Amino acid sequence: MNFSQKITFVTVKTFDNIMDAHMLKSRLESEGIECFLFDKEIVALNTLYTWAVGGVKLKVLQKDVPKVIEVLKEISDTPLTNYQGVKIVCPNCESTKINTGHHSVSGLKGLFLAFLGFLTLTIPPFFKTRYYCVDCKHVFKKPK
């Protein structure tokens, strides 16, 4: 390799938690794509720093971007399923284009704990992960 060549990294996705970043990194590496996580140490130090640094960044080499786009499209086109393998559908429009990891603080208790978290510079202990429908923008709880 010629050291005078410039290596260009491209941020393909950012994350607010390290676990999701490592899962996608593992998937891309299994496809033979070399990738790197930036700012994971600062986010691991304190999760409130996530917003300050812009999250954990997954970066790949410029030449691998088309392959990464294919893998990300394949992942987004795969419907979510529950533990029994049943597809999760939106209760509002019955779409299977569902995102997970949507954080919600609801109710008076949630509002109070969010305010307390803001005052103490911590993450509120009372936030729930919800599903988000891409088609109709409906946010809903985990189906039973």
C-alpha positions as CSV (number, residue, x, y, z in Angstrom):
1,M,0.0,0.0,0.0
2,N,1.3,3.4,-0.9
3,F,1.2,5.6,2.2
4,S,0.9,8.8,0.2
5,Q,-2.7,7.7,-0.8
6,K,-5.5,9.3,1.1
7,I,-7.8,6.8,2.9
8,T,-11.3,8.1,3.0
9,F,-13.8,6.9,5.6
10,V,-17.6,7.5,5.2
11,T,-20.0,7.5,8.1
12,V,-22.8,5.2,7.0
13,K,-24.8,5.2,10.2
14,T,-24.9,6.7,13.7
15,F,-26.2,5.1,16.9
16,D,-27.2,6.2,20.3
17,N,-26.0,3.0,21.9
18,I,-22.9,0.8,21.5
19,M,-24.8,-2.5,21.3
20,D,-26.7,-1.7,18.1
21,A,-23.5,-0.3,16.5
22,H,-21.6,-3.5,17.3
23,M,-24.4,-5.7,15.9
24,L,-24.3,-3.8,12.5
25,K,-20.5,-3.8,12.5
26,S,-20.5,-7.6,13.0
27,R,-23.0,-8.0,10.2
28,L,-20.9,-5.9,7.8
29,E,-17.8,-7.8,8.7
30,S,-19.5,-11.1,8.0
31,E,-20.1,-9.7,4.5
32,G,-16.4,-9.0,4.2
33,I,-16.7,-5.2,4.7
34,E,-14.0,-3.6,6.8
35,C,-15.6,-1.1,9.2
36,F,-14.8,0.9,12.3
37,L,-16.6,2.5,15.2
38,F,-15.8,6.0,16.2
39,D,-16.6,7.7,19.5
40,K,-17.7,4.4,21.2
41,E,-15.4,5.0,24.1
42,I,-16.8,8.4,25.0
43,V,-20.4,7.1,24.7
44,A,-19.5,4.1,26.9
45,L,-18.0,6.5,29.5
46,N,-21.3,8.4,29.9
47,T,-24.3,7.9,27.6
48,L,-25.2,11.6,28.0
49,Y,-22.2,12.3,25.8
50,T,-24.0,10.7,22.9
51,W,-25.6,13.9,22.0
52,A,-22.4,15.9,22.5
53,V,-20.4,13.9,20.0
54,G,-23.2,12.9,17.6
55,G,-23.4,9.3,18.7
56,V,-21.4,6.3,17.8
57,K,-20.4,6.5,14.2
58,L,-20.0,3.4,12.0
59,K,-17.5,4.2,9.2
60,V,-16.4,2.2,6.2
61,L,-14.0,2.8,3.4
62,Q,-15.3,4.9,0.5
63,K,-15.0,1.9,-1.9
64,D,-17.3,-0.3,0.3
65,V,-20.3,2.2,0.4
66,P,-22.3,0.5,-2.4
67,K,-22.0,-2.9,-0.6
68,V,-23.0,-1.3,2.7
69,I,-26.1,0.3,1.1
70,E,-27.2,-3.2,-0.2
71,V,-26.8,-4.7,3.3
72,L,-28.7,-1.9,4.9
73,K,-31.5,-2.2,2.4
74,E,-31.7,-5.9,3.0
75,I,-31.9,-5.3,6.8
76,S,-34.6,-2.6,6.4
77,D,-36.6,-4.8,4.1
78,T,-36.6,-7.7,6.6
79,P,-39.7,-7.5,8.8
80,L,-39.3,-7.7,12.6
81,T,-40.6,-10.8,14.3
82,N,-41.3,-11.8,17.9
83,Y,-39.8,-14.7,19.7
84,Q,-42.2,-17.1,18.0
85,G,-41.2,-15.9,14.6
86,V,-44.5,-14.1,14.0
87,K,-44.1,-10.8,12.0
88,I,-44.8,-7.6,14.1
89,V,-47.4,-5.5,12.3
90,C,-48.6,-1.9,13.0
91,P,-51.9,-2.0,14.8
92,N,-53.0,1.1,13.0
93,C,-52.3,0.3,9.3
94,E,-51.0,-3.3,9.5
95,S,-47.7,-2.4,7.8
96,T,-44.6,-4.6,8.5
97,K,-42.2,-1.7,8.0
98,I,-41.5,-1.3,11.7
99,N,-38.5,0.3,13.4
100,T,-37.6,-0.6,17.0
101,G,-35.7,1.4,19.6
102,H,-38.0,4.4,19.6
103,H,-37.6,5.8,23.2
104,S,-40.6,7.3,24.9
105,V,-41.1,9.0,28.2
106,S,-44.9,9.2,28.8
107,G,-47.2,10.1,31.6
108,L,-46.7,12.4,34.6
109,K,-44.3,9.9,36.2
110,G,-42.2,9.9,33.0
111,L,-42.2,13.6,32.7
112,F,-41.1,14.0,36.3
113,L,-38.3,11.5,35.9
114,A,-37.1,13.1,32.7
115,F,-36.9,16.4,34.5
116,L,-35.1,14.8,37.4
117,G,-32.7,13.2,34.9
118,F,-32.1,16.6,33.3
119,L,-31.3,18.1,36.7
120,T,-28.9,15.4,37.8
121,L,-27.4,14.9,34.3
122,T,-28.4,11.3,34.1
123,I,-30.7,9.2,31.8
124,P,-34.2,8.9,33.2
125,P,-34.7,5.4,34.6
126,F,-38.3,5.4,33.3
127,F,-38.3,5.4,29.6
128,K,-39.8,2.7,27.4
129,T,-38.8,1.4,24.1
130,R,-41.6,1.5,21.6
131,Y,-42.1,0.4,18.0
132,Y,-42.5,3.0,15.2
133,C,-44.4,2.4,12.0
134,V,-42.5,3.9,9.0
135,D,-45.7,4.1,6.9
136,C,-48.2,5.8,9.2
137,K,-45.8,7.2,11.9
138,H,-47.8,5.4,14.6
139,V,-45.9,4.7,17.8
140,F,-47.0,1.6,19.7
141,K,-46.1,-0.8,22.5
142,K,-44.6,-4.2,22.1
143,P,-47.4,-6.6,21.1
144,K,-48.3,-9.4,23.5
